């Protein structure tokens, strides 16, 4: 073997001996100290709360790709309809009190598209297929969806005022007035939660109905500034409605029944800052799947829509994407000069 080859072999052998911790001639090396400022904090448990500051307007974009029989576009015996909905919300934090944080949810933009073919999970239709912008006045959407909600720091909904789901002609099978709950889809417990430890809560997009609706969240990933949380909710739908589409008091007040099931599953990215083992933040992104299969039956025809059948089945599969947009600071109203 020529001299330069032997030299190369010797160098390779020397490198291997130096780096292998169990090499015969390896020297023990002290691990380098990592600066605390550079270390990644990965707590094993943490308490959560929503960080909502008075004077801030938190903005969100909601994208929904809906497929199925959705009145008034598709009847039970017709082919399924494909719809893409794009909404932008502003959540203006108005005040805080002992009751909770008051937030005004306002729709800033609303577009609805009818698609020729079923879109992908991002709402994009297949290449070459057509889509049609379906005109819905923004004011009509705002009349239906703009609400003021009082929230606890952990995300429980204490009260909801405003909104009118009946003013929107598209019925997706759940209470549209509560669509804002997609922006805070998880309510947290008062105590810290551990990785892979589930907890339950009472209210969400599918409504609040003890014994018939379940919401379960599981903490799947955690760092000092963010958390990945799986969400699974199911609902057994059994409703009796009066002529105003509100819960009927008794059988004599009932003009329509709704029966069936609904589910909402997916993952939420919650991010903010951790102080004293408490992560204060808000939803950054979420991917959710909604499935609804309900039957609406009217006892008597609707006087405003006598041509509609007495029975309608609504079966919907939807991919939902929610993301936080830039936050705005609400300008202060100038004080009037004192007389």
C-alpha positions in Angstrom: 0.0 0.0 0.0 1.4 3.4 -0.9 2.2 5.9 1.8 -0.6 8.4 1.2 -3.3 5.7 1.5 -1.9 4.6 4.8 -1.9 8.2 6.0 -5.6 8.5 5.0 -6.5 5.3 6.9 -4.7 6.5 9.9 -6.6 9.8 9.9 -10.0 8.1 9.6 -9.1 5.7 12.4 -8.0 8.6 14.6 -11.3 10.5 14.0 -13.4 7.4 14.8 -11.6 6.8 18.1 -12.0 10.5 19.0 -15.7 10.7 18.5 -16.8 7.2 19.7 -17.7 7.5 23.4 -16.7 3.9 24.0 -13.4 3.9 22.0 -10.5 2.4 23.8 -8.6 5.7 23.8 -11.6 8.1 24.0 -11.3 10.8 26.6 -14.2 11.7 28.8 -15.6 15.1 27.8 -17.7 17.3 30.0 -21.0 18.3 28.4 -21.2 21.9 27.4 -23.5 24.0 29.5 -26.5 25.4 27.7 -27.5 28.9 28.5 -30.9 29.0 30.1 -31.9 31.7 27.6 -31.2 29.2 24.7 -32.8 26.2 26.3 -36.3 25.2 25.0 -38.8 25.0 27.9 -40.9 21.9 27.6 -43.2 21.7 30.7 -45.0 18.5 31.4 -48.2 20.3 32.4 -49.6 23.8 32.2 -52.8 25.7 32.9 -54.4 27.6 30.0 -56.3 30.8 29.6 -57.3 33.1 26.7 -55.4 36.3 26.5 -58.0 38.9 25.5 -57.0 42.5 26.2 -59.5 45.4 26.3 -59.0 47.7 23.4 -57.6 45.0 21.1 -59.4 43.6 18.0 -58.4 40.0 17.3 -59.0 39.0 13.7 -59.6 35.6 12.2 -60.2 34.0 8.8 -62.6 31.0 8.5 -62.6 28.8 5.5 -65.2 26.1 5.1 -65.6 23.5 2.3 -69.1 22.0 2.7 -70.4 19.0 0.8 -73.8 17.4 1.0 -77.5 18.2 1.0 -77.8 21.7 2.3 -81.2 23.5 2.0 -82.1 25.5 0.1 -79.5 24.5 -2.5 -80.1 20.7 -2.5 -83.1 18.7 -1.7 -83.0 15.1 -0.4 -83.4 13.5 -3.9 -81.1 15.8 -5.7 -77.3 15.5 -6.2 -75.2 16.9 -3.3 -74.1 20.5 -3.4 -70.6 21.8 -2.9 -70.0 25.1 -1.2 -67.0 27.1 -0.1 -67.5 29.8 2.5 -64.8 32.4 3.4 -65.4 34.7 6.4 -63.2 37.2 8.2 -64.1 38.1 11.8 -63.1 40.9 14.1 -63.3 40.1 17.8 -63.2 43.4 19.6 -62.6 43.2 23.4 -64.9 45.8 24.9 -64.6 45.4 28.6 -63.8 43.1 31.5 -65.9 42.7 34.7 -66.6 40.2 37.4 -68.9 38.4 35.0 -66.1 37.9 32.4 -64.7 39.5 29.3 -67.1 41.0 26.8 -66.2 40.5 23.2 -68.0 41.8 20.1 -67.7 39.4 17.1 -68.2 41.3 13.8 -68.1 39.8 10.3 -65.8 42.0 8.2 -66.0 39.9 5.0 -68.2 37.1 3.7 -68.0 35.2 0.4 -69.9 32.1 -0.6 -69.2 30.1 -3.7 -71.2 27.3 -5.4 -68.8 24.7 -6.9 -69.3 22.4 -9.7 -67.3 19.6 -8.1 -66.2 18.6 -4.6 -63.3 20.7 -3.4 -60.2 19.6 -1.5 -59.8 20.2 2.2 -58.6 23.7 1.4 -61.7 24.5 -0.5 -60.0 24.5 -3.9 -62.1 22.8 -6.6 -60.5 20.4 -9.1 -58.7 22.0 -12.0 -61.0 23.0 -14.8 -64.2 22.9 -12.8 -66.4 25.9 -12.4 -67.3 28.0 -9.3 -70.0 30.7 -8.9 -69.9 33.5 -6.4 -73.3 33.4 -4.7 -74.3 36.9 -3.7 -75.2 37.3 -0.1 -75.3 40.9 1.2 -72.7 41.5 3.9 -75.3 43.2 6.1 -77.5 40.1 6.0 -74.6 38.0 7.2 -73.8 40.5 9.9 -77.4 40.5 11.1 -77.2 36.7 11.5 -73.7 36.3 12.9 -72.7 39.5 14.7 -72.9 38.7 18.4 -71.6 40.0 21.7 -70.4 37.2 24.0 -69.3 37.2 27.6 -66.4 34.8 28.1 -64.5 33.5 31.1 -60.7 33.5 31.0 -60.7 29.8 30.3 -63.1 30.1 27.4 -66.5 29.2 28.9 -69.3 31.1 27.2 -71.3 32.9 29.9 -73.7 34.7 27.7 -74.4 35.5 24.0 -76.5 38.4 22.8 -77.4 39.4 19.2 -77.4 37.5 16.0 -80.4 36.0 14.1 -79.7 32.6 12.4 -83.0 32.8 10.7 -82.0 35.7 8.5 -79.5 33.6 6.6 -81.0 31.4 3.9 -78.2 28.8 4.1 -78.9 26.2 6.8 -75.9 24.0 7.7 -77.7 22.1 10.4 -76.2 23.9 13.4 -76.8 27.2 15.1 -75.0 29.7 12.8 -75.3 32.4 15.5 -72.6 30.4 17.5 -70.1 30.2 14.6 -67.8 32.5 16.6 -67.0 29.5 18.8 -64.8 28.2 16.1 -62.4 30.9 17.1 -62.3 29.6 20.7 -63.3 25.9 20.2 -61.9 24.7 23.4 -62.8 25.5 27.0 -60.0 24.8 29.5 -60.2 23.5 33.1 -59.2 25.6 36.0 -56.3 23.3 36.9 -53.2 22.5 34.9 -53.5 19.7 32.3 -50.8 17.1 31.5 -49.7 15.7 28.1 -52.1 13.1 26.7 -54.5 13.7 29.6 -58.1 14.4 28.3 -60.6 16.8 29.8 -64.2 17.6 29.0 -66.3 20.7 28.8 -69.9 21.6 28.1 -70.3 24.1 25.3 -69.1 24.6 21.7 -70.2 24.9 18.1 -72.6 21.9 18.4 -74.4 23.5 21.3 -74.9 22.8 25.0 -77.0 19.8 25.8 -76.1 17.8 28.9 -76.2 14.1 28.4 -76.5 14.4 24.6 -73.4 16.5 23.6 -69.9 15.7 24.6 -66.7 17.8 24.1 -63.3 16.2 24.9 -59.9 17.7 24.4 -56.4 16.1 24.7 -53.1 17.9 25.1 -50.9 16.3 22.4 -47.9 18.6 22.3 -46.5 21.4 24.5 -43.7 23.9 24.6 -43.2 27.1 26.5 -45.1 29.1 23.9 -47.6 26.8 22.2 -49.7 23.7 22.5 -51.3 21.2 20.1 -54.7 20.1 21.3 -56.9 17.4 19.8 -60.6 18.1 19.9 -63.5 15.6 19.6 -67.1 16.4 20.0 -70.3 14.5 19.3 -73.9 15.4 19.6 -77.2 13.6 19.6 -79.6 16.0 18.1 -83.2 16.0 19.4 -84.9 19.4 19.2 -88.4 20.7 19.1 -88.8 24.2 17.6 -91.7 26.7 17.6 -92.8 28.9 14.8 -90.0 31.4 15.5 -87.4 28.6 15.2 -86.7 28.7 18.9 -86.9 25.9 21.4 -90.6 24.9 21.9 -92.0 25.0 25.5 -94.2 22.0 25.0 -95.9 19.8 22.3 -98.6 22.4 21.6 -95.9 25.0 20.8 -94.0 22.7 18.4 -94.1 23.2 14.7 -90.9 21.4 13.7 -88.6 18.7 15.1 -84.9 18.1 14.3 -83.3 14.7 15.0 -80.0 13.1 14.1 -76.3 13.4 15.0 -73.3 15.7 14.6 -69.6 15.6 15.2 -66.6 17.9 15.2 -63.0 16.6 15.3 -59.6 18.0 14.6 -56.6 19.8 16.1 -56.0 23.3 17.4 -52.7 25.2 17.7 -52.9 27.4 20.7 -50.0 29.8 21.2 -49.0 32.7 23.5 -46.6 33.0 26.4 -46.1 31.0 29.6 -45.7 32.7 33.0 -45.8 30.8 36.3 -46.9 27.6 34.6 -49.8 29.3 32.8 -50.0 29.6 29.0 -52.0 32.7 28.1 -52.7 32.9 24.4 -55.3 32.2 21.7 -56.0 30.0 18.7 -53.4 30.5 16.0 -54.6 27.8 13.5 -57.0 24.9 13.6 -58.1 22.2 11.2 -61.5 20.7 12.0 -63.9 18.2 10.3 -67.6 18.7 10.7 -70.2 16.0 10.0 -73.9 16.5 10.3 -76.8 14.1 9.5 -80.2 15.4 10.7 -83.8 15.3 9.6 -86.1 18.2 10.0 -89.8 17.5 10.0 -92.6 20.1 10.1 -95.9 19.3 11.6 -97.6 22.0 9.4 -96.3 23.7 6.2 -94.2 26.9 6.7 -96.6 29.8 5.8 -93.7 31.8 4.3 -92.5 28.7 2.2 -95.6 26.6 1.5 -93.9 24.9 -1.5 -91.2 23.3 0.7 -91.6 19.6 1.7 -92.5 18.8 5.2 -89.4 16.7 5.7 -85.8 17.6 4.8 -82.7 15.6 5.5 -79.5 17.6 5.9 -76.3 15.6 5.5 -73.1 17.6 5.5 -69.4 16.8 5.5 -67.2 19.9 5.9 -63.5 20.7 6.2 -62.9 23.8 8.3 -59.7 25.9 8.6 -59.4 28.7 11.1 -56.4 31.0 11.4 -55.5 34.2 13.3 -54.8 37.3 11.3 -53.1 40.6 12.4 -54.4 42.1 15.6 -55.6 45.7 15.6 -55.7 48.2 18.4 -59.1 49.8 18.7 -58.8 53.7 18.5 -60.0 55.4 21.6 -63.0 57.6 21.3 -61.9 61.1 22.0 -63.4 62.6 25.1 -65.9 65.4 24.7 -64.7 68.7 26.1 -66.4 69.6 29.3 -68.8 72.6 29.1 
